[in-house]
């Protein structure tokens, strides 16, 4: 299975301020059942401290599924979510060729997300500096500044559209 960065990115959520992936989404990517996925993790819990993996609360679970993020059926247990480090640790637990290939793709996606976030933050800082200089009297094409500010505010609105979680 060869996935694009965007396909994997669509399965990454922000929960408790962390970028995470759901156990059920990871199981699908690794081409195993969620039950078998969680059994493998349970046999190796010492490899997954709380900053690598944690279980969602009822409230978090309800927010994810009420917003239509996932179409999975009912569950008996609350989902586990895995941070980037948790996904990396999965490679020591799930050793099939599919799991290894998917793990590499997921890790590359996390790297791309970080690169994008850094670039976006740097751009936002530079625009703020430019706005500050304009306020102090420097002459700059106001139209360019307005367009750049609009791009930044559009991005902020898109990233905070859902209550509690963002992709």
N, C-alpha and C positions, 0 to 999 in steps of 0.2 A: 504494500500500500504506500503510494507516494503522495503525501499531502503537501499542500502549499502552506506558506507561513500564515496566510489569512484563514485557512481552514482550521489550523491549530489555534490561532489567535481567537477565533470565535468560541473556543472552548475554555478560554482563560478568563476568570472572573476576579474581581477585586472584592475580597471579603476580609473584614477586620484590617483593612489597609494593606493586605498582602495579595499578590497575584497568585491564584491557585487554580487547580483543575480538580473537577469532581471525579470520584472513584469510578462512577458509571461511565463517564466519558473516556477515561483512561482505559477501562476494560474494553470498551468498543474499539478503541484505537489499537490495543494490543491483541484484539481478536480472541478474547476469552470472556467468560461470563463474569458479571460483577461479583457473584458469590465466590467463584474461584480466585478472582483477583484479590478480594478481601481476605480469603483464607490464607493466601500466600503472604499477604501483609501481616496478618495476625500471627503467623508462625515466626515472624521476624520483627516483632514490635520494638525490640531494643534498637533497631536501626532507624526508627522513626520518632525522634523526640517531637515535642509539640511545635517547634518552629519548622519542622519538616512536614508534619501531618497533624490534622486535628479533625474532630467530629463537629459537624454543624450543630447549632442549637435548633430547637423547634422553630423559633422565630426566623432565623436565617434560612432554614429549609423552606418555610412557608413563603418568604419573600422571593426566593429564587423561583419556585414553581408557580406562584400566583402571577408572576410577570411573564410566564410563558417561555422561560429560557430553555426549559427542557420538556420533552414529551414522554419521558420515561413513565412506566406504570408505577403502581404502589410499591412501597418499600416497608420492610419490617423494622429496619434499623435506620437511624439517621446517617446520611452520607458522610464519608470521610473526604477531606480535601487535602491536596498535596501542593506544597510550595515548590519552587524551582529546585531546592535542595532535596525535597522529598521525591520529586520525579527523578532526579539524578540517582538517588538511593535505590529507586525501583530497579535500576539496571543490575544491582547486585542480588535482587530477589527474583526477578523475571528474566530468564536467560534464553528465551526462544529467539530465533533469528528475527521474527517480526517485532518482538519487544525491543530488541537492540536497535533495529532500524528506526522504529517509531521514536524511541528515546532520543536518538541523535537528532531527529527532526524537531522534537519538542524543545530540546536544549537550544537548538539554533533559533527557534522562534522566541524563546525567552531573551536571548542575546539581542535579537532584532528589536524587541519591545524596549529593552533598555537603551539601545542606541537611539531609537526614535524619541524616547522620553528625554534623553539628554539633549538631543538636538532641539527639541521643542522648547525645553527650559532655557537653553542658551539663547534661542531666538527671542523668547519672551523678555529676557533680561535686557537684550540689546535694544528692543523696541521701547522698553521702559526708560532706558538711559537716553534714547533719542527724544522721547516725549519730554523728559526732564530738561534736556538741553533746549528744546523748543520753548518750554515755559520760561526759561531764563533769558529768552530773547534771540537765540540763534535762529537764523533763517534756514528753513528746511521746507521742501515742498509739502504742504499740509495734506494734499491729496494722497501722496504716497504714505504718509504717516497714518491717515485715516484707513486706508486699505489694509495696512499691516495690523493695525489695532482691531479691525473687523475680523481678520483671519484668526487672530488670537482669541477673541471673544467667541467666535463661532465654534472653535475647537473646545473651549471650556464648556459651552452650552451642550455640545454633543456628548462630551465625556461625563457630564453629570446629569443626564436625562432621567435615570432611574433612581429611585429612592433606595439607599442602602448598598447597592452594588453597581459596579461599572465594569465594562469589558476592557 
